[in-house]
Protein backbone atom coordinates (compact mmCIF):
# COMPACT_ATOMS: atom_id res chain seq x y z
CA UNK A 1 0.00 0.00 0.00
CA UNK A 2 1.03 3.63 -0.36
CA UNK A 3 1.98 5.65 2.70
CA UNK A 4 -1.28 6.45 4.56
CA UNK A 5 -2.61 10.00 4.50
CA UNK A 6 -3.12 9.88 8.27
CA UNK A 7 0.02 9.77 10.38
CA UNK A 8 0.82 9.06 14.02
CA UNK A 9 3.39 11.28 15.70
CA UNK A 10 6.20 9.62 17.69
CA UNK A 11 4.91 10.91 21.04
CA UNK A 12 1.38 9.83 20.21
CA UNK A 13 2.52 6.32 19.35
CA UNK A 14 4.61 6.18 22.53
CA UNK A 15 1.57 7.13 24.64
CA UNK A 16 -0.66 4.72 22.72
CA UNK A 17 1.65 1.74 23.23
CA UNK A 18 2.12 2.54 26.93
CA UNK A 19 -1.61 2.62 27.64
CA UNK A 20 -2.15 -0.45 25.48
CA UNK A 21 0.47 -2.43 27.38
CA UNK A 22 -1.00 -1.43 30.73
CA UNK A 23 -4.54 -2.42 29.70
CA UNK A 24 -6.13 -4.60 32.35
CA UNK A 25 -2.66 -5.60 33.59
CA UNK A 26 -2.52 -2.41 35.65
CA UNK A 27 -5.35 -3.53 37.92
CA UNK A 28 -4.89 -7.32 38.12
CA UNK A 29 -2.10 -9.48 39.51
CA UNK A 30 0.67 -9.85 36.92
CA UNK A 31 3.26 -12.49 37.77
CA UNK A 32 1.89 -12.87 41.29
CA UNK A 33 2.52 -16.63 41.20
CA UNK A 34 6.15 -15.67 41.88
CA UNK A 35 4.99 -13.88 45.05
CA UNK A 36 7.26 -10.99 46.05
CA UNK A 37 9.40 -11.64 42.93
CA UNK A 38 6.51 -10.71 40.62
CA UNK A 39 8.45 -7.61 39.56
CA UNK A 40 11.16 -9.90 38.14
CA UNK A 41 8.55 -11.71 36.06
CA UNK A 42 7.41 -8.35 34.66
CA UNK A 43 10.94 -7.21 33.83
CA UNK A 44 11.97 -10.48 32.16
CA UNK A 45 8.72 -10.59 30.18
CA UNK A 46 9.35 -7.00 29.08
CA UNK A 47 12.91 -7.78 27.95
CA UNK A 48 11.73 -10.75 25.89
CA UNK A 49 8.91 -8.66 24.47
CA UNK A 50 11.31 -5.86 23.50
CA UNK A 51 13.66 -8.39 21.87
CA UNK A 52 10.74 -9.78 19.87
CA UNK A 53 9.48 -6.33 18.90
CA UNK A 54 12.88 -4.97 17.92
CA UNK A 55 14.30 -8.13 16.39
CA UNK A 56 11.29 -9.58 14.57
CA UNK A 57 8.44 -7.07 14.22
CA UNK A 58 10.86 -4.17 13.78
CA UNK A 59 12.91 -5.97 11.12
CA UNK A 60 9.79 -6.92 9.18
CA UNK A 61 8.70 -3.30 9.38
CA UNK A 62 12.05 -2.14 8.00
CA UNK A 63 11.75 -4.62 5.14
CA UNK A 64 8.17 -3.51 4.36
CA UNK A 65 7.81 0.00 5.85
CA UNK A 66 4.61 0.86 3.95
CA UNK A 67 2.81 -2.42 4.64
CA UNK A 68 0.85 -3.76 7.56
CA UNK A 69 1.34 -7.32 8.72
CA UNK A 70 -1.59 -8.68 6.70
CA UNK A 71 -0.10 -7.07 3.58
CA UNK A 72 3.51 -8.20 3.86
CA UNK A 73 2.35 -11.72 4.74
CA UNK A 74 1.04 -12.00 1.14
CA UNK A 75 4.32 -10.63 -0.21
CA UNK A 76 6.38 -13.11 1.79
CA UNK A 77 4.49 -16.42 1.46
CA UNK A 78 2.30 -15.73 -1.56
CA UNK A 79 -1.17 -14.26 -2.19
CA UNK A 80 -3.36 -17.18 -1.15
CA UNK A 81 -1.42 -18.48 1.90
CA UNK A 82 -0.75 -14.88 2.95
CA UNK A 83 -4.45 -14.00 2.68
CA UNK A 84 -5.42 -17.02 4.78
CA UNK A 85 -2.81 -16.13 7.40
CA UNK A 86 -4.09 -12.56 7.44
CA UNK A 87 -7.61 -13.87 7.99
CA UNK A 88 -6.37 -15.93 10.95
CA UNK A 89 -4.94 -12.75 12.47
CA UNK A 90 -8.22 -10.94 11.79
CA UNK A 91 -10.07 -13.57 13.82
CA UNK A 92 -7.36 -13.43 16.48
CA UNK A 93 -7.71 -9.66 16.89
CA UNK A 94 -11.49 -9.94 17.14
CA UNK A 95 -11.27 -12.75 19.68
CA UNK A 96 -8.76 -10.94 21.90
CA UNK A 97 -10.82 -7.73 21.67
CA UNK A 98 -13.79 -9.77 22.91
CA UNK A 99 -11.74 -11.30 25.74
CA UNK A 100 -10.40 -7.89 26.77
CA UNK A 101 -13.92 -6.46 26.78
CA UNK A 102 -15.04 -9.38 28.95
CA UNK A 103 -12.09 -8.76 31.30
CA UNK A 104 -13.10 -5.12 31.54
CA UNK A 105 -16.78 -5.70 32.32
CA UNK A 106 -15.99 -8.50 34.79
CA UNK A 107 -13.54 -6.29 36.69
CA UNK A 108 -15.85 -3.29 36.59
CA UNK A 109 -18.78 -5.40 37.81
CA UNK A 110 -16.72 -6.89 40.63
CA UNK A 111 -15.48 -3.47 41.74
CA UNK A 112 -18.51 -1.22 41.56
CA UNK A 113 -21.22 -2.10 39.02
CA UNK A 114 -22.45 -5.48 40.19
CA UNK A 115 -26.10 -4.54 39.51
CA UNK A 116 -25.46 -3.32 35.96
CA UNK A 117 -26.00 -5.88 33.17
CA UNK A 118 -22.81 -7.01 31.42
CA UNK A 119 -24.46 -6.30 28.09
CA UNK A 120 -24.90 -2.60 28.97
CA UNK A 121 -21.28 -2.19 30.13
CA UNK A 122 -19.97 -3.87 26.98
CA UNK A 123 -22.19 -1.83 24.67
CA UNK A 124 -21.22 1.52 26.20
CA UNK A 125 -17.50 0.71 26.01
CA UNK A 126 -17.70 -0.50 22.41
CA UNK A 127 -19.72 2.56 21.35
CA UNK A 128 -17.06 4.86 22.82
CA UNK A 129 -14.28 2.86 21.17
CA UNK A 130 -16.12 2.77 17.85
CA UNK A 131 -16.58 6.53 17.79
CA UNK A 132 -12.85 7.14 18.29
CA UNK A 133 -12.01 4.59 15.59
CA UNK A 134 -14.49 6.34 13.29
CA UNK A 135 -12.47 9.55 13.67
CA UNK A 136 -9.35 7.79 12.40
CA UNK A 137 -5.96 6.54 13.51
CA UNK A 138 -4.52 10.05 13.90
CA UNK A 139 -7.27 11.08 16.33
CA UNK A 140 -6.89 7.77 18.17
CA UNK A 141 -3.19 8.53 18.70
CA UNK A 142 -3.86 12.09 19.87
CA UNK A 143 -6.52 10.85 22.28
CA UNK A 144 -4.02 8.35 23.68
CA UNK A 145 -1.51 11.15 24.28
CA UNK A 146 -4.01 13.26 26.25
CA UNK A 147 -5.06 10.35 28.45
CA UNK A 148 -1.42 9.32 28.85
CA UNK A 149 -0.63 12.71 30.41
CA UNK A 150 -3.63 12.36 32.71
CA UNK A 151 -2.60 8.82 33.67
CA UNK A 152 0.95 9.96 34.48
CA UNK A 153 -0.50 12.51 36.90
CA UNK A 154 -2.60 9.82 38.57
CA UNK A 155 0.39 7.48 38.93
CA UNK A 156 2.53 10.24 40.42
CA UNK A 157 -0.22 10.91 42.97
CA UNK A 158 -0.43 7.19 43.83
CA UNK A 159 3.34 7.03 44.34
CA UNK A 160 3.26 10.05 46.68
CA UNK A 161 0.35 8.48 48.54
CA UNK A 162 2.25 5.21 49.01
CA UNK A 163 5.52 6.88 50.05
CA UNK A 164 3.92 9.01 52.76
CA UNK A 165 1.27 6.55 53.93
CA UNK A 166 1.73 4.51 57.09
CA UNK A 167 -0.04 1.53 55.48
CA UNK A 168 2.85 0.62 53.16
CA UNK A 169 5.74 -1.59 54.30
CA UNK A 170 8.53 -2.17 51.77
CA UNK A 171 9.91 -5.09 53.83
CA UNK A 172 7.04 -7.18 52.47
CA UNK A 173 8.93 -7.26 49.14
CA UNK A 174 11.71 -9.33 50.74
CA UNK A 175 13.42 -11.71 50.34
CA UNK A 176 14.36 -11.38 46.68
CA UNK A 177 14.51 -14.82 45.02
CA UNK A 178 13.86 -16.45 48.36
CA UNK A 179 12.70 -19.63 46.58
CA UNK A 180 15.16 -19.33 43.69
CA UNK A 181 14.41 -18.78 40.00
CA UNK A 182 11.96 -21.65 39.59
CA UNK A 183 8.78 -19.77 40.71
CA UNK A 184 9.78 -16.81 38.51
CA UNK A 185 10.19 -18.97 35.41
CA UNK A 186 6.95 -20.85 36.11
CA UNK A 187 5.06 -17.58 36.44
CA UNK A 188 6.70 -16.24 33.28
CA UNK A 189 5.89 -19.09 30.90
CA UNK A 190 3.61 -18.95 29.11
CA UNK A 191 1.07 -16.55 30.65
CA UNK A 192 3.26 -13.56 31.46
CA UNK A 193 5.50 -14.13 28.45
CA UNK A 194 2.54 -13.53 26.15
CA UNK A 195 0.63 -11.04 28.31
CA UNK A 196 0.95 -8.14 28.07
CA UNK A 197 4.21 -7.64 26.16
CA UNK A 198 3.72 -10.37 23.55
CA UNK A 199 0.54 -8.66 22.43
CA UNK A 200 2.67 -6.05 20.64
CA UNK A 201 2.02 -8.14 17.51
CA UNK A 202 -1.11 -6.00 17.06
CA UNK A 203 0.99 -2.86 16.58
CA UNK A 204 2.31 -4.27 13.28
CA UNK A 205 -1.01 -3.07 11.85
CA UNK A 206 -0.29 0.54 12.85
CA UNK A 207 3.46 1.04 12.30
CA UNK A 208 2.99 2.12 8.63
CA UNK A 209 1.12 5.17 9.96
CA UNK A 210 4.14 6.39 11.95
CA UNK A 211 5.37 9.74 10.63
CA UNK A 212 9.06 8.97 11.34
CA UNK A 213 9.73 5.40 10.31
CA UNK A 214 13.27 5.20 11.65
CA UNK A 215 12.07 5.68 15.23
CA UNK A 216 9.56 2.83 15.33
CA UNK A 217 11.72 0.37 17.28
CA UNK A 218 12.95 3.02 19.74
CA UNK A 219 9.43 4.28 20.39
CA UNK A 220 7.96 0.82 20.89
CA UNK A 221 10.81 -0.39 23.09
CA UNK A 222 10.72 2.74 25.23
CA UNK A 223 6.97 2.52 25.72
CA UNK A 224 7.22 -1.15 26.70
CA UNK A 225 9.97 -0.33 29.20
CA UNK A 226 7.89 2.46 30.75
CA UNK A 227 4.81 0.25 31.02
CA UNK A 228 6.94 -2.45 32.70
CA UNK A 229 8.23 0.12 35.19
CA UNK A 230 4.66 1.23 35.97
CA UNK A 231 3.55 -2.39 36.43
CA UNK A 232 6.50 -2.94 38.80
CA UNK A 233 5.38 0.10 40.82
CA UNK A 234 1.83 -1.27 40.91
CA UNK A 235 3.18 -4.64 42.11
CA UNK A 236 5.15 -2.86 44.85
CA UNK A 237 2.01 -0.97 45.93
CA UNK A 238 -0.07 -4.14 46.07
CA UNK A 239 2.44 -6.24 48.02
CA UNK A 240 3.70 -3.49 50.33
CA UNK A 241 0.17 -2.51 51.35
CA UNK A 242 -1.69 -5.85 51.33
CA UNK A 243 1.06 -8.40 51.85
CA UNK A 244 1.74 -11.22 49.43
CA UNK A 245 -1.00 -13.53 50.70
CA UNK A 246 -3.85 -11.07 50.22
CA UNK A 247 -2.38 -9.53 47.05
CA UNK A 248 -2.02 -12.91 45.34
CA UNK A 249 -5.62 -13.93 46.16
CA UNK A 250 -7.32 -10.63 45.33
CA UNK A 251 -9.04 -10.38 41.95
CA UNK A 252 -8.60 -6.62 41.95
CA UNK A 253 -5.52 -5.99 44.19
CA UNK A 254 -4.84 -2.37 43.24
CA UNK A 255 -8.45 -1.48 44.01
CA UNK A 256 -8.11 -3.11 47.44
CA UNK A 257 -4.73 -1.44 48.07
CA UNK A 258 -5.88 2.10 47.37
CA UNK A 259 -9.08 1.60 49.34
CA UNK A 260 -6.86 1.03 52.41
CA UNK A 261 -4.32 3.78 51.84
CA UNK A 262 -4.79 7.04 53.69
CA UNK A 263 -2.73 10.18 54.19
CA UNK A 264 -3.06 12.06 57.47
CA UNK A 265 -6.75 11.10 57.73
CA UNK A 266 -7.46 13.62 54.95
CA UNK A 267 -6.79 11.74 51.71
CA UNK A 268 -8.61 8.39 51.92
CA UNK A 269 -10.23 5.74 49.73
CA UNK A 270 -8.54 6.51 46.46
CA UNK A 271 -9.97 3.34 44.88
CA UNK A 272 -12.00 5.52 42.49
CA UNK A 273 -8.68 6.31 40.78
CA UNK A 274 -8.29 2.61 39.97
CA UNK A 275 -11.67 2.49 38.27
CA UNK A 276 -10.69 5.54 36.25
CA UNK A 277 -7.39 3.91 35.25
CA UNK A 278 -9.19 0.66 34.40
CA UNK A 279 -11.55 2.48 32.05
CA UNK A 280 -8.77 4.47 30.35
CA UNK A 281 -6.33 1.59 29.84
CA UNK A 282 -9.05 -0.91 28.87
CA UNK A 283 -10.39 1.60 26.35
CA UNK A 284 -7.09 1.65 24.48
CA UNK A 285 -6.53 -2.09 24.85
CA UNK A 286 -9.93 -2.96 23.39
CA UNK A 287 -9.73 -0.14 20.87
CA UNK A 288 -6.34 -1.22 19.55
CA UNK A 289 -7.42 -4.80 18.89
CA UNK A 290 -10.73 -3.69 17.39
CA UNK A 291 -9.00 -1.11 15.17
CA UNK A 292 -6.45 -3.73 14.07
CA UNK A 293 -9.27 -6.12 13.16
CA UNK A 294 -10.97 -3.39 11.12
CA UNK A 295 -7.73 -2.52 9.28
CA UNK A 296 -7.08 -6.22 8.61
CA UNK A 297 -10.62 -6.67 7.23
CA UNK A 298 -10.26 -3.55 5.08
CA UNK A 299 -7.03 -4.89 3.61
CA UNK A 300 -8.19 -8.48 3.08
CA UNK A 301 -11.59 -7.64 1.61
CA UNK A 302 -10.46 -4.55 -0.33
CA UNK A 303 -12.79 -2.14 1.45
CA UNK A 304 -12.09 1.52 0.66
CA UNK A 305 -13.42 3.15 3.82
CA UNK A 306 -12.69 1.54 7.19
CA UNK A 307 -15.71 3.22 8.82
CA UNK A 308 -18.10 0.87 7.01
CA UNK A 309 -16.57 -2.03 8.93
CA UNK A 310 -16.92 -0.54 12.41
CA UNK A 311 -20.47 -1.74 13.07
CA UNK A 312 -20.11 -5.34 11.79
CA UNK A 313 -16.76 -5.86 13.56
CA UNK A 314 -18.13 -4.23 16.72
CA UNK A 315 -21.16 -6.54 16.71
CA UNK A 316 -18.96 -9.61 16.32
CA UNK A 317 -16.79 -8.42 19.23
CA UNK A 318 -19.91 -7.81 21.35
CA UNK A 319 -21.20 -11.33 20.64
CA UNK A 320 -17.74 -12.76 21.40
CA UNK A 321 -17.64 -10.84 24.68
CA UNK A 322 -20.94 -12.24 25.88
CA UNK A 323 -20.39 -15.83 24.70
CA UNK A 324 -16.65 -16.36 25.17
CA UNK A 325 -17.25 -18.17 28.47
CA UNK A 326 -20.05 -19.07 30.83
CA UNK A 327 -18.54 -17.66 34.02
CA UNK A 328 -15.58 -15.68 35.35
CA UNK A 329 -13.88 -18.87 36.51
CA UNK A 330 -14.23 -20.48 33.08
CA UNK A 331 -13.03 -17.27 31.45
CA UNK A 332 -9.90 -17.13 33.62
CA UNK A 333 -9.13 -20.83 33.12
CA UNK A 334 -9.42 -20.45 29.36
CA UNK A 335 -7.18 -17.39 29.45
CA UNK A 336 -4.52 -19.14 31.55
CA UNK A 337 -4.54 -22.71 30.21
CA UNK A 338 -5.70 -22.62 26.58
CA UNK A 339 -5.23 -19.22 24.93
CA UNK A 340 -1.49 -18.78 25.73
CA UNK A 341 -0.51 -22.18 24.30
CA UNK A 342 -2.79 -22.44 21.27
CA UNK A 343 -3.13 -18.79 20.22
CA UNK A 344 -0.60 -16.45 21.78
CA UNK A 345 2.61 -18.47 21.38
CA UNK A 346 2.04 -19.39 17.69
CA UNK A 347 0.64 -16.03 16.58
CA UNK A 348 2.87 -13.77 18.67
CA UNK A 349 6.17 -15.64 18.34
CA UNK A 350 6.34 -18.63 15.98
CA UNK A 351 4.58 -17.27 12.86
CA UNK A 352 6.21 -13.78 12.89
CA UNK A 353 9.63 -15.41 13.32
CA UNK A 354 8.90 -17.74 10.40
CA UNK A 355 7.76 -14.80 8.26
CA UNK A 356 10.98 -12.97 9.06
CA UNK A 357 13.16 -15.95 8.12
CA UNK A 358 11.33 -16.48 4.81
CA UNK A 359 11.37 -12.74 4.08
CA UNK A 360 15.12 -12.47 4.67
CA UNK A 361 15.79 -15.55 2.53
CA UNK A 362 13.71 -14.18 -0.33
CA UNK A 363 15.38 -10.78 -0.04
CA UNK A 364 18.79 -12.48 -0.07
CA UNK A 365 17.93 -14.48 -3.19
CA UNK A 366 16.74 -11.37 -5.03
CA UNK A 367 19.95 -9.55 -4.10
CA UNK A 368 22.07 -12.48 -5.30
CA UNK A 369 20.12 -12.71 -8.56
CA UNK A 370 20.46 -8.98 -9.27
CA UNK A 371 24.21 -9.05 -8.65
N, C-alpha and C positions, 0 to 999 in steps of 0.2 A: 504494500500500500504506500501511497505518498505520505509525506509528513503531515500529521493532522493539523487542521486549522487552529484548534484549541491547544493550548500548551499549559503545562504545570510548571510553576516556578520551583527552583531548588528548595527554598524554605517551605513552600506549601507541601511538596512531596515529603520532606523530612517530617513535618507535623502529621501528615496523613499516615505515614508508616508507623510513627510512634503510637498514635491513638489506636491504629489497627492492631498492633502487636499487644497493646494492653488489653483491649477487648474485655471479655469477661474474666481474663486471667488476673485483673487487678483486684477483683473482689472475691475470688475463690482461692483455695489452697493449691498453689503450684509447687510441686516437688515436696509436699509435706510428708510423704512416705519416708523421706530421709531425715525427718524430725528437724533438729536445730541446724542441720546441714543443708536445709532446703535451698539456701542461697547459693550453695555450690552447684546444685542441680540446675538452677537458673543460669548461672554463669557459663557452665559447660554447654548447656543447650544453646545458649546464645552464640558461643564461639563456633560450634558446629554449624549453626544456622548461618552465621556470617560467612564461614568458609564455603558453604553451599551456595549462598547468594552471590558472593564475589567470584568464586571459581567456576560455577556452572551457569547459573542464571545470568550473571554479568557477562561471561564470555559469549554466551548465545546472543545476548543483546548487542555486544560489540560486532558479532558476525552479521547480525540482521537488525541494525539500529532502527529501521523504519517499520518493523514487523512485530506484531504481537505473537504470543506463543502459538496460538492456533494457526497463524499464517506461516511462520517458519517451520512448523511441523510438516506442512505440505511440501515445502521446498526441500526439506531434508530427507524425508522417507517416501515422497511421492504423493500425488494428489489424492488418491483414494485412501491409502492407509493413513495419510496425514489428516484427511477429513474425519475419518472414523476416530482417530485419536483426539482430535479437537472436540468431537461430539462427546467423548468420554469425559473430557475436562469440563465441558458445558454442564453435564449432569452432575459432576463432582462439585462444581461451584454452587449449583442450585441446592444440592443436598446439604452442603456445609452451611449455606445461608439459612436453610431451614433449621438445622441443628443449633446454630448460633441464636436464631430467633427463639427457639424453644428454651435454650439456656437462659436467655434474657427474661422471658416471661415467667419461667420457673423461679428464678432468683428474685424477681420483682414481687411475685406472689408470696414467696416465703418471707420476704422482708416487710412488706407493707400493704400489698393489695390482694390479700387472700380472698376477699369477697368479690373481686372483679373477675369476670370470665376470661379465660385464657384467650379466647377468640378476640375479644375486644382489645386486649393489650397487644396482641400480634398485629391486628389490623391497624391500630393507631401508629405503631412503630413503622410498619411497612408503607403506610401512606406518607409519613414524614420522609422516609428514605427515598421513596419513589419521586417525590417532588424535587428533592435535591438532585437526583439522577437526571430528572427531566431538564434541569437547568444546565447540565453538561459537566464534563470532567473538570473544567477550569474552575467553575463555581464550587464543585465538590472539594477541590484542593484548597480554595480560599476559605471555605467554611471550616475545613479541618484546621487551618492555621489559627483562626479566631478562637476556636474551642481549645486548641492546644495551649494558647496563652492563658486562657481561663483555667485550664487544668493544672498548669504549672503553678499558678497562684494558689490553688487549692492544696496541691501537694506541699508547697512551702509552708502553708498554714498548718497542715497535719504534722510536718516535721517539727515545727516550733512547739506545737501542742504536746508532742511526745517527749521532746527534750526537757520541757519545763514541768511536765506532769509527774506527780508522785506515784502514778499507777504503773509506770514503765520500769522494768528492771532488766538491764542489758545482760546480767549474769545468766539469764535464762537461755541465752544463745550458746552457752558453753556446756560441754567441751566440744571443740571443733574436731570432727572425725573421731568422735569417741568410740564408735563401732567400726571404724575403718572405712574403706572406699566401697565396700559391697552394698550397703543401703543406698548410697548415692547413685551407683550405677544401675541398681534395680529401679530406683525412682526415675532415672533418666530415660531408660529404654523400655518400651518405645513411646510411652505417653508424652513425656516432657521433652523428648527429642523432636517430636512432630508438632507439639503444641506448646507455645504459640509460634516459635521461630521458624519451624518448617513450613508454616502456612504462607510464607513469603512467595511461594510459587504463584499466588494469585496476582502479585504485582507485575509479573511478566506481561500481563494484559495492558498495563498502564505506562510502562517505561517508554514506549514510543512517543508519548505525549510530553515527555520531559523537555524543557526548553534548552538545557545544556547537557547534551548527551554524555560528555566526558566525565560528568560528576555523578552518574547514576550509582556506581558501586560505592563511592564515598558517602553519598547521601543515605543509601539504604543501610550500609554498615553502621554509620553513626546513629541512625534512628533506632536500629536494633539494640545497639549498646546502651543508649539512653533508656529504652524501655526495660532492658534487663536491670539496669541500675534502679529504676523506679520499683520494679517488682521485688528486688532485694530489699529496698526500704520498706515496702509493704509487708514482706515476710518478717523483717525485724520488728515492725510495729505489732504484728499479730502475736509473735512468740513472746516478745518482751512484755506485752500487756496481759495476754491470756495464759501464757505458759504452753508448752508443747502439747500437753495432753488435751486441753480444751481446743487449742488452735487446730490440731489435726482432725478433731471430730466435728468441728463446726462447719456447716454448709456454707456459711457466709461470714468467715472470720473477721474480715475488716469491719463489717457492720457491727459485730459484737464488740470489737476492740474500741472503736470510736464511741460506742454508746457508753462505755465505762470510763473513758478518759475525761478528766476535768482539769481546769486550770483556775486555782484560787477561788473555787466555788462560784465563779462568774461564767466562764466558758464551759458548758456541759452539753452532753448528748449531741455530739457532732455527727451522728450516724446519718443524718440527712445528706451530708456531703457525699457519703458513699453511694446513696441512691442516685445523686446527681452524676457522680463519676460513672456509675454503671450505665446510666442512660446515654451519656456522651460517648463512652468507649464502645458500647454495644452498637450504637448507631453507626459508627464508622466501620465496625467489624462486619455487621450485616450488610451495610451499604456497599462495602468493597466487594464482597462475594457476589452480591446481586448485580452490581454494575459490571463485574467481570463476566458473569453469565450472559448479560445483555450484549456486551461487546463480542463475546464468543458467538452468540446466536446471530448477531448482525453480520459477522464475518462469514460464518459457515453457510448461512442461508441467503447471503447477498442482499440484505436489507439496507436501503439507503439511509433511513432515519432511525436512530436507535430508540427514539421516544415511542415508536409504535410497538416496541417489544416490552415496554415497562409493565403494562397491565397483564399480559399473558404470563410473563416470567414471575411477576409478583404473585399472581394467583397460584401458580405451581408451588412457589416457596411457602405461601400460606397453607396450602393443603399438606405439604411436606411437614411443616411445623406442627400441625395438629395431629398428624398420623404417624410421625416418625417413631413414636413409642407409646405404650399404654400408660406408663407411670414414670415418675422421676427416677425411681430405682432402676427400671428397665432402660431408661434413657442413659443414665450414668454407666451402667454395665456395658451397654452397646458402645458408648464413647470410649471406654477404657479397654475393652477386651476385643472388639471386632474392628472398629473403624481404623485404629492406628495400624494394625497389621495388614488389613486387606485394602485399605484406601490410601491412607497417608503415606506409608513407606513406599509403595510403588509409584504413586503419582507425585510425591514431593521429592523423592530421591532417585529411584531406579530409572524411571522413564526419562527425566531431564538429563541424567548422566548419559544414558544411552543416546539420546538425541545429540548431545554435545560430541560424543565420540564419533558418531556417524557424520555429523556436520564437519568436524575437523578433517576426517578422512576424505570426504568429498572435496573439501576446499584444497587439501593437499594434492589430490589427484588432478584437479583443474590447474593448479599452479605448475605441476610437473608437466602436464600436457602442453601448456602455453609456452613453457621454456624449451 
